[in-house]
Amino acid sequence: MAKRGSDRKVSDDRILLEFLLSADPALFTSEVSDPLPLSRQRVNDLLNELENEGLVTSKTASGRRLWWITPKGHQRVVEAARDKLT
């Protein structure tokens, strides 16, 4: 569970979990950030980092960026949950 920087309040796994909790296959940054104790800008920065790691991917449509979890990201959340429940 990577945590970057001293101001990091939310783990990468918690951010990825938002994608699995949503009924929508893709989310705007605000939809990821709303349930988290982080600003939209901070979540956007973290999503960019997760994209660099291949855990999420994105595209821009009509000037808005849409994000979705990759199979690698999905597997990471499953493994984290399995570790916590074992």
BALOBA-1460 file (C-alpha; in Angstrom, 3 decimals):
// residues 86
<rec num="1" residu="m" x="0.000" y="0.000" z="0.000"/>
<rec num="2" residu="a" x="2.040" y="2.925" z="-1.286"/>
<rec num="3" residu="k" x="1.780" y="6.277" z="0.420"/>
<rec num="4" residu="r" x="3.590" y="9.198" z="-1.121"/>
<rec num="5" residu="g" x="4.478" y="12.341" z="0.759"/>
<rec num="6" residu="s" x="3.821" y="13.327" z="4.333"/>
<rec num="7" residu="d" x="0.394" y="14.773" z="3.458"/>
<rec num="8" residu="r" x="-0.873" y="11.439" z="2.131"/>
<rec num="9" residu="k" x="-4.098" y="10.600" z="3.983"/>
<rec num="10" residu="v" x="-5.521" y="8.027" z="1.579"/>
<rec num="11" residu="s" x="-3.824" y="4.926" z="0.208"/>
<rec num="12" residu="d" x="-3.637" y="4.105" z="-3.473"/>
<rec num="13" residu="d" x="-5.758" y="1.031" z="-2.766"/>
<rec num="14" residu="r" x="-8.514" y="3.205" z="-1.264"/>
<rec num="15" residu="i" x="-8.552" y="5.398" z="-4.364"/>
<rec num="16" residu="l" x="-8.710" y="2.330" z="-6.609"/>
<rec num="17" residu="l" x="-11.544" y="0.928" z="-4.506"/>
<rec num="18" residu="e" x="-13.755" y="3.857" z="-5.563"/>
<rec num="19" residu="f" x="-13.784" y="2.439" z="-9.094"/>
<rec num="20" residu="l" x="-14.951" y="-0.953" z="-7.868"/>
<rec num="21" residu="l" x="-17.638" y="0.579" z="-5.663"/>
<rec num="22" residu="s" x="-19.122" y="2.561" z="-8.539"/>
<rec num="23" residu="a" x="-21.790" y="1.223" z="-10.879"/>
<rec num="24" residu="d" x="-20.178" y="3.280" z="-13.644"/>
<rec num="25" residu="p" x="-17.190" y="1.823" z="-15.511"/>
<rec num="26" residu="a" x="-15.486" y="5.228" z="-15.789"/>
<rec num="27" residu="l" x="-15.406" y="8.166" z="-13.408"/>
<rec num="28" residu="f" x="-14.583" y="11.855" z="-13.515"/>
<rec num="29" residu="t" x="-12.017" y="13.079" z="-10.999"/>
<rec num="30" residu="s" x="-14.739" y="14.696" z="-8.906"/>
<rec num="31" residu="e" x="-16.579" y="11.371" z="-8.637"/>
<rec num="32" residu="v" x="-13.435" y="9.753" z="-7.258"/>
<rec num="33" residu="s" x="-12.642" y="12.634" z="-4.900"/>
<rec num="34" residu="d" x="-16.137" y="13.271" z="-3.463"/>
<rec num="35" residu="p" x="-16.113" y="10.385" z="-0.926"/>
<rec num="36" residu="l" x="-12.449" y="10.946" z="-0.001"/>
<rec num="37" residu="p" x="-10.876" y="13.473" z="2.411"/>
<rec num="38" residu="l" x="-8.767" y="14.943" z="-0.397"/>
<rec num="39" residu="s" x="-9.198" y="17.839" z="-2.804"/>
<rec num="40" residu="r" x="-10.124" y="17.208" z="-6.402"/>
<rec num="41" residu="q" x="-6.704" y="18.521" z="-7.479"/>
<rec num="42" residu="r" x="-4.879" y="16.159" z="-5.098"/>
<rec num="43" residu="v" x="-6.921" y="13.189" z="-6.344"/>
<rec num="44" residu="n" x="-6.159" y="14.226" z="-9.934"/>
<rec num="45" residu="d" x="-2.435" y="14.243" z="-9.116"/>
<rec num="46" residu="l" x="-2.697" y="10.826" z="-7.477"/>
<rec num="47" residu="l" x="-4.687" y="9.421" z="-10.410"/>
<rec num="48" residu="n" x="-1.904" y="10.609" z="-12.715"/>
<rec num="49" residu="e" x="0.587" y="8.679" z="-10.577"/>
<rec num="50" residu="l" x="-1.631" y="5.593" z="-10.645"/>
<rec num="51" residu="e" x="-1.886" y="5.916" z="-14.422"/>
<rec num="52" residu="n" x="1.912" y="5.990" z="-14.665"/>
<rec num="53" residu="e" x="1.911" y="2.693" z="-12.739"/>
<rec num="54" residu="g" x="-0.665" y="1.164" z="-15.087"/>
<rec num="55" residu="l" x="-3.352" y="0.882" z="-12.386"/>
<rec num="56" residu="v" x="-5.821" y="3.275" z="-14.029"/>
<rec num="57" residu="t" x="-6.110" y="4.785" z="-17.477"/>
<rec num="58" residu="s" x="-7.865" y="7.860" z="-18.805"/>
<rec num="59" residu="k" x="-9.078" y="9.824" z="-21.773"/>
<rec num="60" residu="t" x="-10.295" y="13.362" z="-22.244"/>
<rec num="61" residu="a" x="-13.765" y="13.844" z="-23.689"/>
<rec num="62" residu="s" x="-15.422" y="17.214" z="-24.167"/>
<rec num="63" residu="g" x="-12.717" y="18.843" z="-22.107"/>
<rec num="64" residu="r" x="-13.218" y="16.519" z="-19.119"/>
<rec num="65" residu="r" x="-10.986" y="13.660" z="-18.123"/>
<rec num="66" residu="l" x="-12.519" y="10.253" z="-17.581"/>
<rec num="67" residu="w" x="-10.714" y="7.555" z="-15.574"/>
<rec num="68" residu="w" x="-11.188" y="3.805" z="-15.288"/>
<rec num="69" residu="i" x="-9.389" y="1.047" z="-13.459"/>
<rec num="70" residu="t" x="-7.215" y="-1.383" z="-15.416"/>
<rec num="71" residu="p" x="-7.119" y="-5.138" z="-14.874"/>
<rec num="72" residu="k" x="-3.819" y="-4.599" z="-13.030"/>
<rec num="73" residu="g" x="-5.506" y="-2.057" z="-10.723"/>
<rec num="74" residu="h" x="-8.460" y="-4.355" z="-10.160"/>
<rec num="75" residu="q" x="-6.144" y="-7.207" z="-9.202"/>
<rec num="76" residu="r" x="-4.289" y="-4.957" z="-6.771"/>
<rec num="77" residu="v" x="-7.514" y="-4.073" z="-4.931"/>
<rec num="78" residu="v" x="-8.532" y="-7.737" z="-4.792"/>
<rec num="79" residu="e" x="-5.140" y="-8.732" z="-3.377"/>
<rec num="80" residu="a" x="-5.245" y="-5.923" z="-0.798"/>
<rec num="81" residu="a" x="-8.714" y="-7.024" z="0.313"/>
<rec num="82" residu="r" x="-7.638" y="-10.645" z="0.450"/>
<rec num="83" residu="d" x="-4.636" y="-9.703" z="2.618"/>
<rec num="84" residu="k" x="-6.836" y="-7.750" z="5.033"/>
<rec num="85" residu="l" x="-9.393" y="-10.551" z="5.291"/>
<rec num="86" residu="t" x="-6.894" y="-13.343" z="5.839"/>
